[in-house]
Amino acid sequence: MKIGVVSDTHGFFDPRLLELFAGVGHILHAGDIGQQRVIVELETLAPVTAVLGNTDVGLSFKETEVVPLVGRKFLVHHIVDPRRPAEPLKDRLAGENPDVVVFGHTHKPYCETLGRTLFLNPGYAGKPRFGMPRSVAIIECNAGGLTCRFHEL
């Protein structure tokens, strides 16, 4: 199964997501969605699990979601410091013991396994600005494990 991972769209749905996420079985959006229509567009491709970001106002998503997919547990939360998670999140991570933590906020791609948990930030997919690189990620899950690949927008 392939899982599309996106964050920090800030109300912008890049049409390239239609091609990049074609064939994924699920999409995880790690917050700063911006507008509900972004999720509606993503849902035309696959089921979506999304969380609130620090700039999301008036949207009805949770701050944290835990999703079981292909025998693994994915925790999605917008602001995560993988090496020093904030206290409430630290407790949640200890209780949930996720295989993968998906986050956003920094606008920078990140993929590192700490302990037995993969921490993944797909980068940001909002409108181009300040010459910053934009990206999403795809996680491929199979019996051999997880593979993460970043894709530039």
C-alpha positions in Angstrom: 0.0 0.0 0.0 1.1 3.5 -0.8 0.2 6.4 1.6 0.3 10.0 0.4 1.6 12.5 3.0 1.1 16.2 2.7 1.2 19.2 5.0 1.0 23.0 5.1 -1.2 23.5 2.1 -2.5 26.8 3.5 -5.6 26.6 1.3 -3.8 25.8 -1.9 -4.4 22.5 -3.8 -1.5 22.0 -6.2 -2.9 20.2 -9.3 0.3 18.0 -9.4 -1.1 16.2 -6.3 -3.6 14.5 -8.6 -0.7 12.8 -10.5 1.6 12.3 -7.5 -1.0 10.7 -5.3 -2.7 8.7 -8.0 -3.1 5.1 -6.8 -2.4 5.8 -3.1 -4.6 3.9 -0.6 -4.8 6.7 2.0 -3.7 10.3 2.4 -2.4 11.9 5.7 -2.5 15.7 6.0 -0.4 17.0 8.8 -2.1 20.3 9.3 -2.3 23.9 8.2 -4.9 22.8 5.8 -6.2 26.3 5.2 -9.6 25.5 3.6 -11.9 22.5 3.7 -11.9 22.3 -0.1 -8.3 21.1 0.0 -9.5 18.0 1.9 -12.4 17.6 -0.5 -10.0 17.6 -3.5 -7.7 15.0 -1.8 -10.7 12.8 -1.0 -11.3 12.4 -4.7 -8.0 10.4 -4.7 -8.2 8.3 -1.5 -9.6 8.4 2.1 -8.0 11.3 4.0 -7.0 11.6 7.7 -6.2 15.3 8.5 -5.3 17.2 11.7 -5.5 20.9 12.6 -2.4 23.0 12.3 -1.6 26.2 14.2 -3.2 28.4 11.5 -6.4 26.4 11.0 -9.4 28.2 12.3 -13.0 27.1 11.9 -12.1 23.6 10.6 -13.6 20.5 12.4 -10.5 18.3 12.6 -8.7 17.0 15.7 -5.3 18.1 16.9 -4.0 14.5 16.8 -5.2 11.4 15.0 -4.0 7.8 15.3 -4.7 5.7 12.2 -4.1 2.0 11.8 -3.0 1.2 8.2 -1.5 -2.0 6.8 -0.8 -3.4 10.3 1.0 -0.3 11.4 0.0 2.6 13.6 0.4 6.2 12.3 0.1 9.2 14.6 -0.5 12.5 12.9 0.1 15.8 14.7 1.1 19.2 13.3 3.9 20.5 15.5 6.4 17.8 16.6 10.0 18.1 17.7 11.1 14.5 17.1 14.0 14.7 19.6 12.2 16.7 22.3 8.4 16.4 21.9 6.3 18.7 24.1 5.0 17.0 27.3 1.4 16.2 26.3 2.6 14.8 23.0 5.4 12.9 24.7 2.9 11.2 26.9 0.7 10.4 23.9 3.6 8.9 22.0 4.5 6.7 24.9 0.9 5.5 25.3 0.3 5.0 21.6 3.7 3.6 20.6 3.2 4.5 16.9 5.3 3.0 14.1 5.2 6.4 12.2 4.7 10.0 13.4 3.7 12.3 10.6 4.0 16.1 11.2 4.4 19.4 9.5 4.8 23.1 10.5 8.5 23.5 9.7 8.0 23.5 5.9 11.1 21.3 5.7 11.2 17.6 4.6 12.4 15.3 7.4 12.6 11.5 7.6 14.4 9.8 10.5 13.9 6.7 12.6 14.3 7.3 16.3 14.1 4.2 18.4 11.6 2.1 16.5 9.5 5.1 15.3 9.8 6.8 11.9 9.3 10.6 12.1 8.2 12.1 8.8 7.6 15.7 7.7 6.7 15.8 4.0 7.7 19.5 3.7 5.1 22.1 2.6 2.7 22.0 -0.3 1.3 25.6 -0.1 1.7 28.2 -2.8 5.2 28.8 -3.9 6.9 31.6 -1.9 10.3 33.0 -1.2 11.9 30.4 -3.5 11.4 27.7 -0.9 11.3 24.2 -2.1 7.9 22.5 -1.9 7.3 18.8 -1.5 5.1 15.9 -0.4 6.0 12.3 0.5 4.8 8.9 -0.3 5.3 6.0 2.1 5.3 2.5 0.6 4.3 -0.2 3.1 5.0 -3.8 2.4 6.1 -7.0 4.3 9.7 -5.8 4.2 8.9 -2.5 6.0 8.4 1.1 5.1 10.0 3.2 2.4 9.6 7.0 2.3 10.2 9.0 -0.9 9.9 12.8 -1.2 8.5 14.4 -4.4 9.1 18.0 -5.3 6.1 20.1 -6.4 
